[in-house]
């Protein structure tokens, strides 16, 4: 008769439970490596978000100035420097430079084109200048003048 002793089997003697010190150190090193790559990405993401918010504010300010340009009368439109002064009162001139340029129509009856450029004052800003154009029709100008 053969007797089987399961308690003396060599395959079960060296069995252990849980992690060893080496595995734990490697796991912590891998976790630290992943965190060292992820933290700078979050910082860069925050900078990009602030830049996008500033650029959006710049574009919205330029769009508001274009809308304001349409409220001027025909006589005011003739003096582009006076219009530029009035529009500059509505923005923070420490942050932005405003440039207006009036293009006379080629033929009578064509609309008058006005270009507006709004750019940040500080060169360290990575914002791009916003350039918008609008057209003021002479029909509106003629009606306002009479």
Long-range contacts (C-beta under 8 A, 24 or more apart in sequence): 51-126, 51-127, 54-125, 54-127, 55-127, 55-128, 58-96, 58-118, 58-120, 58-127, 58-130, 59-130, 61-91, 61-96, 61-118, 61-130, 62-116, 62-118, 62-130, 62-132, 63-132, 64-90, 65-90, 65-91, 65-98, 65-116, 65-118, 66-116, 66-132, 66-134, 69-114, 69-116, 69-134, 69-136, 70-134, 70-136, 73-144, 74-140, 74-141, 74-142, 74-144, 74-145, 75-145, 77-102, 77-112, 77-136, 77-141, 80-114, 91-118, 93-121, 94-121, 95-120, 95-121, 95-122, 96-120, 96-121, 97-121, 105-138, 108-138, 109-138, 110-138, 111-135, 111-136, 111-137, 111-138, 112-136, 112-137, 112-138, 112-141
